Amino acid sequence: MTVEEAKAYINEARKKGSVLGMESISRLCKRLSNPQNYGKVIHIAGTNGKGSTGRMLEQALLAMGYKVGRYSSPAVFSYEEIIQVNQKNITWEELATLFEEINEVADEATTSFEIETAAAFLYFKQQQCDFSIVEVGMGGVDDATNVIEAPVASVITSISRDHTAFLGNTLSEIAEKKAGIVKETGVVVKLFQTPEINDVITKRVAAVQKNTSNLYFARQEAFPICEMDAMHITVETPWKERVSVGLTGIFQQENLACALTTLLALQDANILDFNGKKEAVYRALEKIVWPGRMEVVKKEPLCIVDGCHNPDAAEKMQKTLQALYKERRIHFVIGVFKDKDYEHIFSKVLPLGVSADCVAPKGPRGLASEKLARVAEGFLETVACHQQVEEAMQAAFNRCKEKEDMVLCFGSLSYLGEVKKYVNGLCESVDSK
């Protein structure tokens, strides 16, 4: 299969949409000799925080000398980024080879996500990864990644309402879907939240593993924030050491708590030696880069991009903006999907700004900029709608007249790639220096 044929193959598979359930992916992986069972797998579910927590774990494991694969879908900035080994994207040539192998045994109804998931497992096995970090696509119990049979760790980050049409309307219903990634073996790490959520996870672990000795709750209050600026957050650990991570936002406190708790749990399970490599891990975390999460892409005027696209993320962004940018005049550039609770998102974030330029993300899920603008007008006086990202960005930059002015682009991750491409055409982004 050539690269062009591979691109055509995955594009054709996308037309089949998203189908939850384990039968198809289980059948496919069995025909491929079950590559999902190779090596040590860390499986991560959660409404928010999967990406940042996974990135922190990846950075830590690399610092400890391991070869690390990482699977995270969908792509934000380039398709190849969904599958990485040691933070290097897979190539289209490698994808073509994998897709050809998968195509030989796949059913007619196999979806694009199932193909990509199987390709990730095959690639990590071929590359002989020590650890593979795999993010759930949606939910958990019926997600294609849940074909993993024996993870060394099942990590569940923050749970809140999102994808309610598929996962349920209550937090307990959603938590039950996320808890479906817990297997008979492996440590389980869960961000400590409300009793409603915690009880669901505890009951699942007790039922599947017969006890809760492998369950670890990551408590963010045990990792209080010492410092936070536009580029870093520093916390104090329960063992009285300061740890800085090269990501910012109040929400990174809970993600760092999840990552460090996972490393401690894996150490308790005799899978790695965290204490012996702590200094190397801390140095690596300081240098971490994770695009699209309160990422500074331009300094003058200050421009930040963030994939805030659900109410829980909006509440955390609100707190971050109040802590870091209270004295700033914020000009928003917004693009969200129509199936998101955008009115709730706007109610938390837009009152902190002075203007909004709205644009529709590409694809059938994108909310029309005109409708977006009408909702935004309920919170801001200065609102405009645009057909192209470039137009929206230029309008926002034109509004920046004073030193206090800044641009914040937020919403669905799919359009942030266009935003960065435009900004990078104006200047070299901070993360590439």
C-alpha positions in Angstrom: 0.0 0.0 0.0 1.4 3.4 -1.0 1.1 6.5 1.1 -1.7 7.9 -1.1 -3.5 4.6 -0.9 -3.2 4.6 2.8 -4.7 8.1 3.0 -7.6 7.0 0.8 -8.1 3.9 2.9 -8.4 5.7 6.2 -10.6 8.5 4.6 -13.0 5.8 3.3 -13.1 4.2 6.7 -14.1 7.5 8.3 -17.3 7.5 6.3 -18.5 4.6 8.5 -18.6 7.0 11.5 -18.0 6.0 15.1 -19.3 2.7 16.4 -19.0 1.9 20.1 -18.5 -1.8 21.1 -15.9 -4.4 21.5 -16.8 -7.2 19.1 -15.2 -5.7 15.9 -11.9 -4.5 17.5 -11.6 -7.8 19.5 -12.0 -9.8 16.3 -9.5 -7.6 14.4 -6.9 -7.8 17.2 -7.2 -11.5 17.4 -6.5 -11.8 13.7 -3.4 -9.7 14.2 -2.2 -12.0 17.1 -3.4 -9.6 19.9 -0.7 -6.9 19.7 -2.6 -5.0 22.4 -1.2 -7.4 25.0 2.5 -6.6 24.3 4.6 -4.8 26.9 3.4 -2.7 29.8 0.3 -0.7 29.0 -1.0 2.4 30.8 -4.7 3.0 29.9 -6.1 6.4 30.5 -9.8 7.5 30.6 -11.5 10.7 31.8 -13.4 13.7 30.5 -10.6 16.1 30.9 -6.9 15.8 31.6 -6.2 12.6 29.7 -3.7 14.3 27.3 -1.8 16.2 29.9 -1.6 13.3 32.4 -0.4 11.0 29.6 2.2 13.5 28.5 3.5 13.8 32.0 3.7 10.1 32.4 5.4 9.8 29.0 8.0 12.5 29.9 8.7 10.8 33.3 9.1 7.3 31.8 11.4 8.6 29.1 13.5 10.2 31.8 13.7 6.9 33.5 15.2 5.3 30.4 12.2 3.5 29.0 11.1 3.3 25.4 7.6 4.7 25.4 4.8 4.5 22.8 1.8 6.8 23.0 -1.6 6.7 21.3 -3.9 9.7 21.4 -6.8 10.3 19.0 -8.0 12.4 17.3 -5.1 14.5 16.0 -4.9 18.1 16.8 -2.1 19.5 14.6 -1.1 16.7 12.3 -2.5 13.2 11.6 0.7 11.4 12.3 0.8 12.7 15.9 -1.8 10.2 17.1 0.9 7.5 17.2 4.3 8.3 18.7 7.3 6.5 20.0 9.7 8.4 22.2 7.7 11.6 21.2 8.4 11.1 17.5 5.4 10.9 15.2 4.9 7.8 13.1 5.4 8.4 9.4 2.9 7.9 6.6 5.2 5.3 5.1 5.0 3.3 8.4 1.2 3.8 8.5 0.9 2.5 5.0 2.6 -0.7 5.9 0.4 -1.1 9.0 -2.8 -0.3 7.2 -2.0 -2.9 4.5 -1.5 -5.5 7.2 -4.8 -4.5 8.9 -6.7 -4.3 5.6 -5.9 -8.0 4.9 -7.9 -9.2 7.9 -10.3 -6.3 8.7 -14.1 -6.6 8.2 -16.0 -4.4 5.8 -17.5 -2.5 8.7 -14.2 -1.8 10.6 -14.1 1.9 11.6 -11.3 4.3 11.2 -10.8 4.5 15.0 -10.5 0.7 15.2 -8.0 0.7 12.3 -5.9 3.4 14.0 -6.1 1.7 17.4 -5.0 -1.6 16.0 -2.2 0.2 14.1 -1.0 1.8 17.3 -0.8 -1.6 19.0 1.0 -3.2 16.1 3.5 -0.3 15.9 4.3 -0.4 19.6 5.0 -4.1 19.4 7.2 -3.7 16.3 9.1 -0.9 18.0 9.5 -3.1 21.2 8.2 -0.3 23.5 8.7 -0.9 27.2 5.6 1.1 28.0 2.6 2.1 25.9 0.4 4.9 27.0 -3.1 4.6 25.5 -5.8 7.2 25.7 -9.5 6.3 25.5 -11.3 7.8 22.6 -14.7 8.2 24.3 -16.1 6.8 27.5 -14.2 3.6 28.3 -16.1 0.3 28.6 -17.2 0.3 24.9 -14.2 2.2 23.5 -12.0 0.3 21.0 -8.9 0.9 23.2 -10.6 -1.2 25.9 -9.5 -4.3 24.0 -6.4 -4.1 26.3 -6.6 -7.1 28.5 -4.0 -6.6 31.2 -2.9 -3.0 31.7 -0.2 -2.3 34.4 -2.2 0.8 35.3 -5.8 2.0 34.6 -5.8 5.8 35.2 -9.0 7.8 35.3 -8.7 11.6 35.4 -11.4 14.2 36.0 -14.9 13.1 35.2 -17.6 15.5 34.2 -20.5 15.8 31.8 -19.6 15.5 28.1 -20.8 13.2 25.3 -24.0 12.7 27.3 -25.9 11.2 24.3 -23.5 8.3 24.4 -22.3 8.1 28.1 -25.4 9.1 30.1 -26.7 12.3 31.8 -25.6 11.7 35.3 -22.1 11.7 36.7 -22.6 8.2 38.1 -23.6 6.9 34.7 -20.6 8.6 33.0 -18.3 7.3 35.8 -19.6 3.7 35.2 -18.6 4.0 31.5 -15.1 5.3 32.4 -14.6 2.7 35.1 -15.1 0.0 32.4 -11.4 0.2 31.7 -10.5 -1.4 35.0 -9.3 -5.0 34.6 -8.5 -7.9 36.9 -4.9 -6.9 37.1 -3.0 -3.6 37.4 -3.1 -0.6 39.7 -6.0 1.8 39.4 -5.5 5.5 39.8 -8.5 7.9 40.1 -8.5 11.6 40.6 -10.4 12.1 43.9 -13.7 13.8 43.2 -17.2 13.7 44.7 -18.5 10.6 46.6 -20.9 10.0 43.7 -18.0 9.5 41.4 -15.5 7.9 43.8 -18.0 5.3 44.9 -18.6 4.1 41.4 -14.9 3.6 40.8 -14.4 1.9 44.2 -17.2 -0.5 43.6 -15.9 -1.4 40.1 -12.4 -2.1 41.4 -13.8 -4.2 44.3 -16.0 -6.2 41.9 -13.3 -6.8 39.2 -10.2 -7.2 41.4 -12.0 -8.7 44.5 -10.5 -6.0 46.7 -9.4 -2.4 46.6 -5.7 -2.8 47.5 -4.6 -1.6 44.1 -6.8 1.5 44.1 -5.1 4.8 44.5 -6.9 8.1 44.8 -4.9 11.1 43.5 -5.9 14.1 45.8 -5.1 17.4 44.2 -5.1 19.1 47.7 -2.2 16.9 48.6 -0.2 18.7 45.9 -0.8 22.4 46.7 0.2 25.0 44.1 3.3 27.0 45.2 3.8 29.1 42.0 2.1 29.5 38.7 3.0 31.7 35.7 2.2 31.8 32.0 4.5 28.8 31.3 4.8 26.7 34.5 3.0 25.4 37.5 4.9 24.3 40.7 3.4 22.1 43.4 4.6 20.7 46.7 4.3 17.0 47.0 3.2 15.1 50.1 6.8 14.1 50.5 7.7 17.8 50.8 9.5 18.3 47.5 8.7 20.9 44.9 7.9 19.8 41.4 7.5 22.1 38.4 5.9 21.2 35.1 6.3 23.1 31.9 2.5 23.4 31.6 0.3 26.0 33.1 -3.3 26.3 34.3 -4.9 25.5 37.7 -6.2 22.3 36.1 -2.7 21.0 35.7 -2.5 20.6 39.5 -4.9 17.6 39.3 -3.2 16.2 36.2 0.2 16.3 37.9 -1.4 14.7 41.0 -2.7 11.8 38.8 0.7 11.4 37.0 2.8 11.3 40.2 0.3 9.1 42.0 0.5 6.7 39.0 4.3 6.5 39.3 4.1 5.8 43.0 1.5 3.1 42.4 3.7 1.5 39.8 6.6 1.6 42.2 4.5 -0.1 44.8 3.7 -2.8 42.2 7.5 -3.3 41.6 7.1 -2.2 38.0 9.5 0.7 38.2 11.8 2.6 40.6 10.4 6.1 40.9 12.3 7.1 44.0 15.6 6.1 42.4 15.0 8.3 39.3 13.1 11.2 40.9 15.6 13.9 40.1 15.7 12.9 36.4 11.9 12.8 36.3 11.6 16.3 37.9 14.1 17.8 35.4 12.1 16.3 32.5 8.8 17.5 33.7 10.1 21.1 33.8 10.8 20.9 30.1 7.5 19.3 29.0 5.6 20.7 26.1 2.0 19.8 25.3 0.4 21.9 22.5 -3.0 23.3 22.8 -3.2 23.5 26.6 -2.9 27.1 27.7 -0.1 27.3 25.2 1.6 30.6 24.5 2.0 30.8 20.7 2.8 34.6 20.5 4.3 37.0 23.0 3.4 40.4 21.5 0.5 40.7 21.6 0.2 37.7 23.9 -1.7 34.9 22.2 -2.8 31.7 23.9 -4.5 28.6 22.6 -6.5 26.1 24.7 -8.7 23.2 23.9 -11.5 24.2 26.4 -14.6 22.6 25.0 -16.8 21.4 27.9 -18.2 23.0 31.1 -15.7 21.5 33.4 -12.8 22.7 31.3 -14.5 26.1 31.2 -14.7 26.4 35.0 -11.0 25.5 35.2 -10.1 28.0 32.6 -12.1 30.7 34.4 -10.0 30.1 37.5 -6.8 30.1 35.6 -7.7 33.4 33.8 -8.6 35.0 37.1 -5.3 33.9 38.7 -3.0 34.8 35.8 -4.7 37.4 33.6 -7.0 39.4 35.8 -5.5 42.7 34.7 -5.6 41.9 31.0 -8.1 42.8 28.3 -8.9 39.5 26.7 -10.0 39.2 23.1 -11.5 35.7 22.4 -11.4 33.7 19.2 -13.9 30.9 19.5 -14.8 27.8 17.5 -16.8 24.9 19.0 -18.8 21.9 17.9 -22.6 22.2 17.9 -23.0 19.1 20.2 -21.1 20.9 23.0 -22.8 22.8 25.9 -21.4 26.1 24.5 -23.8 28.3 26.4 -22.5 27.0 29.8 -18.9 27.3 28.5 -19.5 30.9 27.5 -21.2 31.8 30.8 -18.0 30.9 32.6 -15.4 32.3 30.3 -16.7 35.2 28.2 -17.5 37.6 31.1 -13.8 37.8 31.7 -13.1 39.3 28.2 -14.0 42.4 26.1 -14.6 40.9 22.7 -15.2 37.7 20.7 -14.5 36.8 17.1 -16.3 33.6 16.2 -15.6 31.0 13.5 -17.0 27.6 12.7 -14.6 24.6 12.9 -14.5 22.6 9.7 -16.7 19.6 9.3 -20.4 18.7 9.9 -20.0 19.1 13.7 -18.9 22.7 13.6 -21.3 25.2 15.0 -22.0 28.1 12.6 -20.2 31.3 13.4 -23.4 33.3 13.2 -25.1 31.1 15.8 -22.0 31.2 17.9 -22.0 35.0 17.7 -25.6 35.3 18.7 -24.9 33.4 21.9 -21.7 35.4 22.6 -23.6 38.6 22.3 -25.4 37.7 25.6 -22.1 38.1 27.4 -20.1 40.7 25.4 -20.8 43.9 23.5 -18.2 43.5 20.9 -18.8 40.3 18.9 -18.1 39.4 15.2 -18.5 36.3 13.1 -16.1 35.1 10.4 -15.9 32.4 7.7 -12.2 31.8 8.0 -9.8 31.3 11.0 -7.4 33.8 9.4 -10.1 36.5 9.4 -11.0 35.9 13.0 -7.4 36.0 14.1 -6.6 39.1 12.2 -9.7 40.9 13.7 -8.6 39.9 17.2 -5.1 41.0 16.7 -6.3 44.4 15.3 -8.2 44.9 18.6 -5.0 44.7 20.6 -4.0 48.4 20.9 -2.6 48.4 24.4 0.0 46.4 26.4 -2.8 44.9 28.5 -4.5 43.4 25.4 -4.2 39.7 24.7 -5.8 37.1 22.4 -7.2 33.8 23.8 -8.3 31.2 21.2 -10.3 28.4 22.7 -12.8 25.7 21.8 -12.8 22.4 19.9 -9.2 21.1 19.4 -9.8 20.5 15.7 -9.6 24.2 14.8 -6.6 25.1 17.0 -4.3 23.6 14.4 -5.5 26.3 11.9 -5.0 28.9 14.6 -1.4 27.8 15.2 -0.6 27.6 11.5 -1.8 31.2 11.1 0.1 32.5 14.1 3.3 30.6 13.1 3.1 32.4 9.8 3.4 35.6 11.7 6.1 34.7 14.1 8.0 31.7 15.5 5.9 30.1 18.3 7.3 30.1 21.8 7.3 26.3 22.0 9.5 25.9 18.9 12.3 28.2 20.1 
